[in-house]
Amino acid sequence: MKETSPYSRKDLRRAVNCAAILGWLAIVGPALIANPFILPWAAVFGLPIAFATCWAIGAPILLRLMRNAISWLAAGVWGGVIASIIAAISIAIGRYQGWRQSLNPNFNSQIGGGEFVRSVDGILTPYGWWVLAQNTMQFILIGIVIALIVRWRIGQGAQANRRSD
């Protein structure tokens, strides 16, 4: 961070690491409540993915944003943008894998049953797209909440604090 930036490098590290831990908790938390015995696996596999994702996608955006003081509105908006980027990448990877599975004549699968079939041979059904859209919107809302928590955690920045004195 440059000299005139209201945030330090430590603030950036704290913001990205806090977002990674909160994001991991938001995704893994409900499963941990149902089955607390998955905690070691969730930590071993999930935490590195959460940190890598936040540092690869969130940190460059935050580095640019933190050149100026971040308002609550900007934090919420950019939290939604970062979550949308992560969701878009995840959806693209998942749909590519589903398309590849649909091309394999030896692969047969169905997720869901009755009226609630979400995918057949890797291709999403209309209901599957609906579930994906709902999950994506929940993920984006979680990203907004996490961004607001991170904004609360790092504050308004050193220069903004000096101006208010």
Order of alpha helices (4+ residues) and beta strands (2+ residues): alpha-alpha-alpha-alpha-beta-beta-beta-alpha-alpha
